[in-house]
Amino acid sequence: ALVHTTLGPKAIIPPLVIASAPYIARMVESSLKEVDSGVIEAAKSMGSNSFQIIFKVLLPEARPSLYVGAAICMTSILSYSAMAGFVGGGGLGAIALNYGYYRYQTDMMLIAVVVLVVIVQLVQEFWMRLAKYSDKRGKLN
């Protein structure tokens, strides 16, 4: 009733969001906890309000860790979406299943798997480079 269909890409979006939301929240929480408490105390002592502490101190300091978390979450969501193809969600998972497994076209299945691996590697590389360039502390270099 939420998306007015039970099959296809529209139907798989709510379960993907529900499955990934706690994972993303946990990544953000751990990234924000990584920020040194001394930096937050310094901002408080200079008279910063909560809004300023969050947007001018916490988020900029946690940015590299947030990018690494985004890489992990995006690759997990890609794996969820590939598995969603097996339950009627469409996409590359459905292509690998329908053509590769059910019709015994091994080449199609391998192509779908290779495309998924390439997409995961590109997403991972993008977010890791972004994290490396945004890290002013030099921890990721």
C-alpha positions in Angstrom: 0.0 0.0 0.0 2.9 2.3 0.6 4.1 2.3 -3.1 1.0 0.7 -4.7 2.9 -2.3 -6.0 4.3 -5.6 -4.7 7.0 -6.3 -7.4 9.6 -4.3 -9.1 12.0 -1.5 -8.2 9.3 0.6 -6.6 8.4 -2.2 -4.2 11.9 -2.8 -3.1 12.8 0.8 -2.1 11.0 0.8 1.3 12.7 -2.5 2.5 16.1 -1.2 1.3 15.6 2.0 3.2 14.5 0.2 6.4 17.4 -2.3 6.1 20.0 0.4 5.6 18.8 3.2 7.9 20.1 1.7 11.2 23.4 0.8 9.5 23.9 4.4 8.2 22.9 5.8 11.6 25.5 3.6 13.3 28.2 4.7 10.9 27.4 8.4 11.5 27.4 7.9 15.2 30.8 6.2 15.2 32.2 8.9 13.0 31.0 11.7 15.2 32.3 9.9 18.3 35.8 9.9 16.7 36.0 13.6 17.0 38.4 14.7 19.8 36.5 16.0 22.8 39.1 18.7 23.2 38.0 20.4 20.0 34.4 20.4 21.2 35.4 21.8 24.6 37.5 24.5 22.8 34.5 25.5 20.7 32.3 25.6 23.8 34.8 27.8 25.7 34.8 30.3 22.8 31.0 30.7 23.2 29.8 28.5 20.3 26.2 27.4 20.5 25.0 23.8 19.7 24.3 24.6 16.1 27.8 26.0 15.5 29.4 23.1 17.3 27.6 20.6 15.1 28.1 22.4 11.8 31.4 24.2 12.3 33.2 21.7 14.5 31.8 18.2 14.5 30.9 17.7 10.9 34.1 19.2 9.4 36.2 17.2 11.9 34.3 14.0 11.2 34.2 14.4 7.4 36.9 11.9 6.4 35.4 9.3 8.7 31.9 10.0 7.3 33.2 9.5 3.8 34.7 6.1 4.7 31.4 5.2 6.4 29.6 6.3 3.2 31.8 4.0 1.2 30.9 1.0 3.4 27.2 1.9 3.5 27.0 2.3 -0.3 28.7 -1.0 -1.0 26.3 -2.7 1.5 23.3 -1.1 -0.2 24.5 -2.2 -3.6 24.7 -5.7 -2.2 21.2 -5.4 -0.8 19.9 -4.2 -4.2 21.6 -7.1 -6.0 19.9 -9.5 -3.6 16.6 -7.6 -4.1 16.7 -8.8 -7.7 16.2 -12.4 -6.5 12.9 -11.4 -4.8 11.4 -9.5 -7.7 13.2 -6.1 -7.3 14.7 -6.1 -10.8 18.2 -4.8 -11.5 21.5 -6.7 -12.0 20.6 -9.3 -9.5 17.5 -10.2 -11.5 19.5 -10.4 -14.7 22.0 -12.7 -13.1 19.3 -14.9 -11.8 16.9 -15.0 -14.8 19.4 -15.2 -17.6 22.4 -16.7 -15.9 20.9 -19.2 -13.5 17.4 -20.1 -14.9 18.4 -20.2 -18.6 21.9 -21.6 -18.0 23.6 -18.7 -19.7 26.8 -18.6 -17.7 28.2 -15.7 -19.7 25.3 -13.4 -18.8 25.6 -14.4 -15.1 29.3 -13.7 -15.2 28.8 -10.4 -16.9 26.3 -9.3 -14.3 28.6 -10.3 -11.5 31.6 -8.5 -13.1 29.5 -5.4 -13.6 28.4 -5.5 -9.9 32.0 -5.9 -8.8 33.2 -3.0 -11.0 30.4 -0.8 -9.7 31.3 -1.6 -6.1 35.0 -0.9 -6.8 34.3 2.4 -8.4 32.0 3.5 -5.6 34.5 2.4 -3.0 37.4 4.1 -4.8 35.4 7.4 -5.2 34.5 7.6 -1.5 38.0 6.6 -0.3 39.7 9.2 -2.4 37.3 11.8 -1.2 38.1 10.8 2.4 41.8 11.0 1.7 41.6 14.5 0.2 39.4 15.8 2.9 41.5 14.5 5.8 43.6 17.4 7.1 45.0 15.3 9.9 47.0 13.1 7.5 45.6 9.8 9.0 44.4 8.4 5.6 47.4 9.5 3.5 
